[in-house]
Amino acid sequence: MFGCSLDWFQAWCSDVEFLLFVLLSLLFFVARLSFLPGLLGRGSSS
């Protein structure tokens, strides 16, 4: 009865999960890029 709506909802959920995964990976990549120089600076200074 709700086959079409459920299929659309499932596809939308999968797209949202993929977008969230991409956003989280990008945030982690940017955070690593911004934090690594600080950690390296602290390690070399100390």
N, CA, C and O atoms as CSV, one atom per row, in Angstrom:
chain,resi,resn,atom,element,x,y,z
A,1,MET,N,N,0.833,-1.194,0.000
A,1,MET,CA,C,0.000,0.000,0.000
A,1,MET,C,C,0.876,1.256,0.000
A,1,MET,O,O,0.601,2.218,-0.717
A,2,PHE,N,N,1.942,1.230,0.820
A,2,PHE,CA,C,2.845,2.386,0.880
A,2,PHE,C,C,4.188,2.066,0.213
A,2,PHE,O,O,5.229,2.586,0.616
A,3,GLY,N,N,4.152,1.208,-0.809
A,3,GLY,CA,C,5.395,0.759,-1.453
A,3,GLY,C,C,6.171,1.925,-2.046
A,3,GLY,O,O,7.369,2.068,-1.798
A,4,CYS,N,N,5.496,2.754,-2.825
A,4,CYS,CA,C,6.201,3.849,-3.500
A,4,CYS,C,C,6.774,4.820,-2.476
A,4,CYS,O,O,7.939,5.209,-2.562
A,5,SER,N,N,5.955,5.209,-1.511
A,5,SER,CA,C,6.423,6.184,-0.524
A,5,SER,C,C,7.570,5.592,0.296
A,5,SER,O,O,8.525,6.295,0.625
A,6,LEU,N,N,7.479,4.306,0.625
A,6,LEU,CA,C,8.549,3.675,1.409
A,6,LEU,C,C,9.816,3.577,0.578
A,6,LEU,O,O,10.911,3.790,1.097
A,7,ASP,N,N,9.687,3.260,-0.702
A,7,ASP,CA,C,10.872,3.194,-1.559
A,7,ASP,C,C,11.519,4.574,-1.654
A,7,ASP,O,O,12.742,4.700,-1.584
A,8,TRP,N,N,10.686,5.611,-1.814
A,8,TRP,CA,C,11.234,6.970,-1.916
A,8,TRP,C,C,11.896,7.359,-0.596
A,8,TRP,O,O,12.959,7.979,-0.579
A,9,PHE,N,N,11.245,6.984,0.512
A,9,PHE,CA,C,11.810,7.311,1.819
A,9,PHE,C,C,13.129,6.586,2.028
A,9,PHE,O,O,14.072,7.154,2.578
A,10,GLN,N,N,13.200,5.317,1.586
A,10,GLN,CA,C,14.432,4.544,1.759
A,10,GLN,C,C,15.554,5.145,0.912
A,10,GLN,O,O,16.693,5.252,1.367
A,11,ALA,N,N,15.227,5.533,-0.316
A,11,ALA,CA,C,16.239,6.137,-1.186
A,11,ALA,C,C,16.701,7.468,-0.607
A,11,ALA,O,O,17.887,7.794,-0.657
A,12,TRP,N,N,15.743,8.250,-0.047
A,12,TRP,CA,C,16.094,9.542,0.545
A,12,TRP,C,C,16.980,9.333,1.758
A,12,TRP,O,O,17.936,10.082,1.961
A,13,CYS,N,N,16.676,8.321,2.574
A,13,CYS,CA,C,17.488,8.042,3.755
A,13,CYS,C,C,18.897,7.640,3.345
A,13,CYS,O,O,19.870,8.070,3.965
A,14,SER,N,N,19.015,6.821,2.310
A,14,SER,CA,C,20.340,6.390,1.869
A,14,SER,C,C,21.133,7.595,1.359
A,14,SER,O,O,22.335,7.697,1.602
A,15,ASP,N,N,20.460,8.504,0.653
A,15,ASP,CA,C,21.151,9.704,0.162
A,15,ASP,C,C,21.603,10.567,1.332
A,15,ASP,O,O,22.716,11.091,1.323
A,16,VAL,N,N,20.756,10.716,2.327
A,16,VAL,CA,C,21.108,11.540,3.491
A,16,VAL,C,C,22.271,10.914,4.251
A,16,VAL,O,O,23.176,11.617,4.700
A,17,GLU,N,N,22.244,9.585,4.396
A,17,GLU,CA,C,23.349,8.909,5.092
A,17,GLU,C,C,24.646,9.108,4.324
A,17,GLU,O,O,25.696,9.320,4.931
A,18,PHE,N,N,24.588,9.042,2.984
A,18,PHE,CA,C,25.787,9.241,2.171
A,18,PHE,C,C,26.303,10.669,2.313
A,18,PHE,O,O,27.509,10.893,2.425
A,19,LEU,N,N,25.376,11.641,2.307
A,19,LEU,CA,C,25.788,13.045,2.457
A,19,LEU,C,C,26.400,13.273,3.828
A,19,LEU,O,O,27.397,13.985,3.954
A,20,LEU,N,N,25.804,12.667,4.870
A,20,LEU,CA,C,26.349,12.817,6.223
A,20,LEU,C,C,27.742,12.208,6.297
A,20,LEU,O,O,28.638,12.762,6.934
A,21,PHE,N,N,27.919,11.056,5.635
A,21,PHE,CA,C,29.234,10.407,5.648
A,21,PHE,C,C,30.272,11.283,4.961
A,21,PHE,O,O,31.403,11.404,5.432
A,22,VAL,N,N,29.880,11.895,3.842
A,22,VAL,CA,C,30.813,12.770,3.118
A,22,VAL,C,C,31.149,14.000,3.961
A,22,VAL,O,O,32.305,14.419,4.025
A,23,LEU,N,N,30.124,14.580,4.611
A,23,LEU,CA,C,30.358,15.768,5.426
A,23,LEU,C,C,31.261,15.446,6.613
A,23,LEU,O,O,32.155,16.222,6.950
A,24,LEU,N,N,31.020,14.293,7.246
A,24,LEU,CA,C,31.835,13.910,8.398
A,24,LEU,C,C,33.271,13.650,7.967
A,24,LEU,O,O,34.207,14.030,8.670
A,25,SER,N,N,33.455,13.008,6.818
A,25,SER,CA,C,34.816,12.733,6.347
A,25,SER,C,C,35.529,14.045,6.007
A,25,SER,O,O,36.721,14.194,6.278
A,26,LEU,N,N,34.803,14.990,5.416
A,26,LEU,CA,C,35.411,16.284,5.098
A,26,LEU,C,C,35.774,17.036,6.373
A,26,LEU,O,O,36.845,17.637,6.462
A,27,LEU,N,N,34.875,17.002,7.366
A,27,LEU,CA,C,35.157,17.676,8.638
A,27,LEU,C,C,36.371,17.048,9.311
A,27,LEU,O,O,37.218,17.758,9.853
A,28,PHE,N,N,36.459,15.720,9.280
A,28,PHE,CA,C,37.596,15.045,9.891
A,28,PHE,C,C,38.883,15.398,9.157
A,28,PHE,O,O,39.928,15.588,9.780
A,29,PHE,N,N,38.803,15.484,7.817
A,29,PHE,CA,C,39.988,15.829,7.033
A,29,PHE,C,C,40.444,17.250,7.350
A,29,PHE,O,O,41.639,17.490,7.525
A,30,VAL,N,N,39.499,18.202,7.427
A,30,VAL,CA,C,39.849,19.599,7.730
A,30,VAL,C,C,40.383,19.712,9.157
A,30,VAL,O,O,41.347,20.433,9.410
A,31,ALA,N,N,39.746,18.991,10.088
A,31,ALA,CA,C,40.207,19.053,11.478
A,31,ALA,C,C,41.618,18.492,11.586
A,31,ALA,O,O,42.452,19.032,12.313
A,32,ARG,N,N,41.887,17.400,10.858
A,32,ARG,CA,C,43.230,16.814,10.912
A,32,ARG,C,C,44.247,17.783,10.314
A,32,ARG,O,O,45.351,17.933,10.839
A,33,LEU,N,N,43.876,18.435,9.223
A,33,LEU,CA,C,44.796,19.389,8.595
A,33,LEU,C,C,45.070,20.570,9.524
A,33,LEU,O,O,46.189,21.079,9.568
A,34,SER,N,N,44.054,21.004,10.262
A,34,SER,CA,C,44.231,22.180,11.125
A,34,SER,C,C,44.902,21.797,12.446
A,34,SER,O,O,45.588,22.623,13.047
A,35,PHE,N,N,44.717,20.569,12.901
A,35,PHE,CA,C,45.268,20.170,14.201
A,35,PHE,C,C,46.695,19.623,14.091
A,35,PHE,O,O,47.485,19.772,15.023
A,36,LEU,N,N,47.030,18.994,12.963
A,36,LEU,CA,C,48.361,18.393,12.845
A,36,LEU,C,C,49.478,19.426,12.985
A,36,LEU,O,O,50.414,19.178,13.745
A,37,PRO,N,N,49.435,20.568,12.297
A,37,PRO,CA,C,50.505,21.572,12.466
A,37,PRO,C,C,50.643,22.018,13.914
A,37,PRO,O,O,51.759,22.223,14.391
A,38,GLY,N,N,49.512,22.175,14.631
A,38,GLY,CA,C,49.577,22.591,16.027
A,38,GLY,C,C,50.258,21.525,16.876
A,38,GLY,O,O,51.080,21.840,17.736
A,39,LEU,N,N,49.910,20.249,16.628
A,39,LEU,CA,C,50.534,19.175,17.407
A,39,LEU,C,C,52.013,19.070,17.070
A,39,LEU,O,O,52.842,18.857,17.955
A,40,LEU,N,N,52.344,19.219,15.793
A,40,LEU,CA,C,53.750,19.143,15.402
A,40,LEU,C,C,54.511,20.328,15.988
A,40,LEU,O,O,55.651,20.176,16.429
A,41,GLY,N,N,53.887,21.509,15.997
A,41,GLY,CA,C,54.540,22.688,16.564
A,41,GLY,C,C,54.803,22.493,18.047
A,41,GLY,O,O,55.879,22.825,18.545
A,42,ARG,N,N,53.805,21.947,18.759
A,42,ARG,CA,C,53.999,21.719,20.194
A,42,ARG,C,C,55.100,20.704,20.431
A,42,ARG,O,O,55.921,20.867,21.334
A,43,GLY,N,N,55.117,19.642,19.611
A,43,GLY,CA,C,56.121,18.592,19.791
A,43,GLY,C,C,57.516,19.136,19.539
A,43,GLY,O,O,58.446,18.816,20.279
A,44,SER,N,N,57.680,19.961,18.498
A,44,SER,CA,C,59.022,20.475,18.194
A,44,SER,C,C,59.431,21.523,19.227
A,44,SER,O,O,60.600,21.589,19.608
A,45,SER,N,N,58.480,22.343,19.685
A,45,SER,CA,C,58.824,23.389,20.647
A,45,SER,C,C,59.182,22.774,22.009
A,45,SER,O,O,60.093,23.239,22.695
A,46,SER,N,N,58.448,21.723,22.380
A,46,SER,CA,C,58.711,21.096,23.680
A,46,SER,C,C,59.704,19.944,23.499
A,46,SER,O,O,60.063,19.280,24.471
